[in-house]
Amino acid sequence: MRRLLLGIGASLAAFSWLPAADATPRHVINSTPTAEAIIHGRHAEYVIRFDGPIDHAASRLQITQAGRVVQSLSPLLDSAVDVLFASSEAPSPGHYVLHWETRAPDGEISRGDIPFSVAP
């Protein structure tokens, strides 16, 4: 019995240096458009880089105006592990919010908003 307990203790000690798997929200490192940016032209690209990997298939990107969804975007599934990317025709001139929601590999859901405008 003593050998078994020593073996278990040694095994636990061997793996104690591994980082704990804690659920932490993802934070935006940078984005295009940036907050309060003005988009010019008929085509828009939306890029959000996070501080860690995300689940592309479980992520959502929506453009809202006055609290209403005006466009749902499909994130590119094979972009970098820490990037949400989508492109589409730019919405009509006005003020909008790019709303994002993503899930980290540990299951933690993060969400946020990036306000921007489209020039006439």
N, C-alpha and C positions, 0 to 999 in steps of 0.2 A: 504494500500500500504506500509505504514511504517513497519507494522508487517512482511509483505512478505520480504522486504529488510533486516530486522533484522534477519529473519530466514535463508535467503540465506547467509548472512554474517557469522552467527554462524556456519552454515554447512561448509562453506569454511575454517573457522578458525579451525574447528575440524579435518579437513583432511590436514592441512598445514604442519603437522609434517611428513607426508609420504614422502619418497625420490622421487625425480623427476625421471621419466623414460627417461633417456638419452641414446642415442645410443653410446655405447663404444666398441671399438674393444677388442677381446679376446687376451690375452698374454699367451705365453707358460710358465708354471711353471717348468716343466721338461719333458724329453723325453727319450725314448729308441728306437733307438740308440741316444746317445747324439751327438752333433755336432762333426764331425771329428772322430767318433768312427769307429772301424774296427770290422765287423761282421765275425765270424768264424762259419763254419758249413753249413749245407744244408737248415736249417729252420731259418726263421727270424720272430721276433715279433716286431711290431711297435706300440708304446704307446706314446701318447702325452696328458699331463695333462695341462688344462687351468685354468685361474683364475676365471672362472665362467661357468655356464651351457652352453651347445651347443646343436644344433639340429643335431643329428646323421644322420638322413635321408637326410639332406641337405648338409652334409659334403663330402669332397672328399680327398682321399689319392692317390698319384701317385709317382712312382719311375721314375726319369728321368736320362738320361745320355746324356751329350753334347746337352741339350735342347730338346731331344726327349723322349717321354713317352715310357718306356720299360715295365712297369707293372702298371696296375690300381688295386688298392686294395679296397675291400669292407669293410667299417668300421662295426664293430659289433654294432648292433642297441640297444642292451640292456646292454651296458657297463655303467659305472658310468656316471652321468649327465655331468661331466666336463672332460671326457676322450674320446679320439678317440683311438680305438684299432683295429688292423688288424694283421693277420699273413699269411704267405705264404712261398713258397720255396724261398730261397735267390737267388738273381740274380747271374749271373756268376761273377767271380772275376773282380774287377775294382772299379772306383770311381763313385758315384751316388749322387743324391739329392732326399730326401723325401720331396715332395711338398704337403702341406696341405692347405685346404680351408674349413672354417667352418662358420656357421651362428649362432649368438646369438639369444635368444628368442625375443629380440627387433628388429631383422632383420639385425643388423649390420654384414657385411661380413668381416672376417679376413682371412689372408693367410700368408704363410711363407714357408721357406725352411730349411731343416736340411741336410747338407752334411755328407756323410758317405762313407765308403769303404767296400768291401767284399774281404776277404783274399783268396789267391789261395789255 
